Amino acid sequence: MTIDKTFDPAAIEARWYAYWEEQGLFRPERPDAEPYTIVIPPPNVTGSLHIGHALDDTLQDVLVRHARLKGKDALWVVGTDHAGIATQMVVERQLNAKGQKRTDFSRDEFVEKVWAWKEESGGTITRQLRRLGASCDWANERFTMDEGFSKAVLKVFVDLYNQKLLYRDKRLVNWDPGLKTAISDLEVETKEIQGKFWHFSYPLADGSGAISVATTRPETMLADMAVAVNPEDDRYRALIGRQVKLPITGRLIPIIADEHADPELGSGAVKITPGHDFNDFEVGKRAGFKPAEMLNMLDAEAKVVQTSDGLIPEDYLGLDRFAARNKVVEAIEAAGLLEKIEDRVIQTPYGDRSGVVIEPWLTDQWYVDAETLAKPAIEAVRSGAIKVVPESWTKTYYNWLENIQPWCVSRQLWWGHQIPAWYDEQGNVFVAEDEAAAQALAGNAKLTRDPDVLDTWFSSALWPFGTLGWPDAPLQGDPTGAGKSLLTRHYPNDVLISGFDILFFWDARMIMQGLHFMGEVPFKTLYLHGLVRAADGSKMSKSKGNTVDPLGLIDKYGADALRFTLTAMESQGRDIKLDEKRVEGYRNFATKLWNAARFAQSNGIAASTTIEAPKAELAVNRWIIAETVKTVQALDLAIADLRYDEAANTIYHFTWASFCDWYIELTKPLLAEGADEAQAAETRAVAGWALDQILVMLHPFMPFITEELWHALAGPTHPRPYDIIVAKWPMADARAIDPAAQQEIDWLIRMISEVRAARTGLNVPPGARLPAHVRGASELTRTRLAANGVAIARLARIDLAEGDAPAGGAAQVVVDEATYVLPLEGVIDLDAERARLAKGIAAAEKERDSLAGRLGNPAFVERAKPEAVEKARADHAEKSLEAEQLSAALARLG
């Protein structure tokens, strides 16, 4: 097929992706090959592809496509998460639009509606992953609510319960009054809100005085159970053990000693409401209050309810918490107990989906003993069984796991894995995988199932083995003798790639559950990438209007360009500042490759018939073979080290500079009409081989254009036995490296580049041909000049001249030991050029020095915005380089 003049990504992407999927090429049959496994972080079934997904999945696809090209049995497990809260919200909104609500239906009826929504609309993100080019094993797509995976979830719950590692307890949770469920820390968004700091006077019970406390949540005083002071605070030492009579409720509460009270903060005394504050909960436990005894003053909608002691006045009952706040403040002020009010910025937790203020709430929930499960997970990283990349994240990992709290795994929803626990009429609990098993445990007792569902992080923690057939799959191979099970072959996984922001919520929990249930780590390497930020480094957000739609970039520049951008900018431990100009630049790179392939095709260069390099005599051909092998070596090393930026830059510079710029230009005379046929045939063979290697090496990064060109360059005499997606990775054969040829062509490139730079710097007209008089050249250089005279004349636009250069102005170009004198009399106005260069040098040096002064001022560096300091440094470097280049050009004039 003839390669079109214009590269049009949209025309080829849909066609090739559909072909790969239809042919089963994302997981070709390789039962005897070395297994390689990655599991995708399952996106929410409600989701759509955002730029974070695009980065995460591109990085995974690079590794999977590379492993496939290496001949491995590469499995990229794909699937979606049922996303309990998000999905229930979507379906409830649809019902609300029809004037209905969830409670109009039975639980089973509502769940049926969710399944119907999932079948109709839940595949948006998986279709979008295909747009990106993600080569997942779609034939075995999983869902966290599918039958097999649900079986794994229930087994894990029951096993952990029977092992006394999962239990029901009354503790504080992040309660979302809008959704009326507990939520995880990940689903809490903290915002800075302009608020108040109220100072109240609490009278001592004996009437002998008062103690001052301060709070940002006055309404919680209705459930206060103590006032805490620091045991080392001399001001209050005599008050410890005495009682306070609370205003409004009249409740008598003790003054207790606890280090939580900071003598330097406010009055040094703090009110303690253990049922409505996480810190106070711990203080209350230390003071001897059992969770069951802690007072609760709010219902699921955050409205005031009566506490167990019945002391809240009736006119407060039923009030919204913020209305209660106003009423409390008014009552305290009326009693003359309001000391002062301060304006203060308050760190306030909000539900990321509901948008309402989160309330710490004392409820009965199911918890996992995370502290016990964390110990093997800590050791797995310490021992090197799991390698964390970048290694700097290990400190954060250890710190969290060493201080881990019980994990709340229950949610008050209808959509999700319903907790396999049943209660009899006395409140006894029976945990089993199904109702029949629970009934067998309970005898003839009437049972009611726990209405709650499991947190989605609980189920997704089983992803590395639950997706591979556990618990039904045999761990040690197929007992029929037919071979190993999917689970045995592909657990543990090779690499887990995720954003650092879910290190605790997902990655660490997979490690805990994998070690506990499989006896092995779930993956050998954990790679944590940064965030994708706006071009100026700010965090992307819809409110700022600076989010980037990856599908829009794909529409504009093609998936290959976006993928290459994200890979090239992924540097371990750093966030990505995504500038659309970079995407445009890599689209230009794809066009450069496209045009190189068109040149090859028009000059009779076709697909190679061998992975091994062809025999070559010409230095330029031996050079490109050596450069190709060195690129393979560097690429293999970068991918092994997960240095994505190095890998992308390695193949980019080789393709653009070495092959498309230099090799093609240097070989054009060898392919021209009338050239030596033997040399032309050798060059066509080598060029075809090198271009093949480029396409295969580039395929993991840019799969669509490489597959298109791979087939376009095939022909009747050079058929392709396989598609590039399952081609063979190039050989890094060091024997193909010819140092002498490399040195010669490297010299040639430097020589031409220096002459070009001199011409450009001195404003020599591009079309002007200049004589070049050579001084001080060694025998080797003269031999090289003679051998490469045609290329030098054509690319540097100089003609080698005999004898000394004539008197007058001339450019001096030094390459190694030789000096090339290029007379410029009559070519340019020498005096005007000297004046131009001198003026340019002075201007560049002035700006350089001004910027240096600003950067040398500590006040600027410390107080200015980071982006302003960074820009000043970049401008300083730019002006310094400009001054150097102009000075070099002036020096060349002699």
Buried (B, 14 or more C-beta within 10 A) or exposed (E): EEBEEEBEBEEBBEEBBEEBBEEEBBBBEBEEBEBBBBBBBBBBBBBBBBBBBBBBBBBBBBBBBBBBBBBBBBBBBBBBBBBBBBBBBBBBEEBEEEEEEBEEBEBEEBBEBBEEBBEEEBEBBBEBBBBBBBBBBBEBBBBBBBEBBBBBBBBBBBBBBEEEBBEBEBBBBBBBBBBBBBBBEBBBEEEEEEBBBBBBBBBBBEEEEBBBBBBBBBBBBBBBBBBBBBEEBEEBEEBBEBBBBBBBBEBEBBBBBBEBBEBEEBBBBBBBBBBBBBBBBBBBBBBEBEBEEBBBBBEBEBBBBBBEEEBBBEEBEEBBBEBBBEBBBEBBEEEEBBBEBEEEEEEBBBBBBBEBBBBBBBBEBBBBBBBBBBBBBBEBBEEEBBBBBBEEBBEBBBEBBEEBEBBBBBBBBBBBBBBBBBBBEEEEBBBBBEBEBBBEBBEEBEBEBBEBBBBBBBBBBBBBBBBBBBBEBBBEBEEEEEEBBBBBBBBBBBBBBBBBEBBBBBBBBBBBBBBBBBEBBBBBBBBBBBBBBBEEEEEBEEEEEBEBBBBEBBEBBBBBBBBBBBBBBBBBEEBBBBBBEBBBBBBBBBBBBBBBBBBBBEBBBBBBBEBEBBEBEBBBBBBBBBBBBBBBBBBBBBBEEBBBBBBBBBBBEBBBEBBBBBBBBBBBBBBEEEBEEEBBEBBBBBBBBBBBBBBBBBBBBBBBBBBBBBBBBBEEEBEBEEBBBBBEBBBBBEEBBBEEBBBBBEBBBEBBBBBBBBBEBBBBEEEEEBBBBBEEBEEEBEEBBEBBEEBBBBBBBBEBBEEEBEEEBBBBBEBEEBBBBBBBEEBBEBEEBBEBBEEBBEBBBEBBBBBBEBBEEEEBBEEBEEEEBEBBBEBBEBBBEBBBBBBEBBEBBE
